[in-house]
Amino acid sequence: MTFTDPVDIYTNLKMNLKDVDENLSTKHFYGKVIGQTNENKRLIKSILHLSPLK
């Protein structure tokens, strides 16, 4: 997943998948940013917790 702007910790996310079959592409996936690492100056990696919903 790539973000064009920085994402704050504890931000809630609503996501859709692309390049998957129709059953998955129409479903929403939810998660929260729970941490970040700054391994180099140009790239910040966000750690996500995905929430299982039925």
Sequence and secondary structure as in RCSB ss.txt:
>XXXX:A:sequence
MTFTDPVDIYTNLKMNLKDVDENLSTKHFYGKVIGQTNENKRLIKSILHLSPLK
>XXXX:A:secstr
   SS   TT EEEE   SS HHHHTS EEEEEEEEEEEETTEEEEEEEEE   
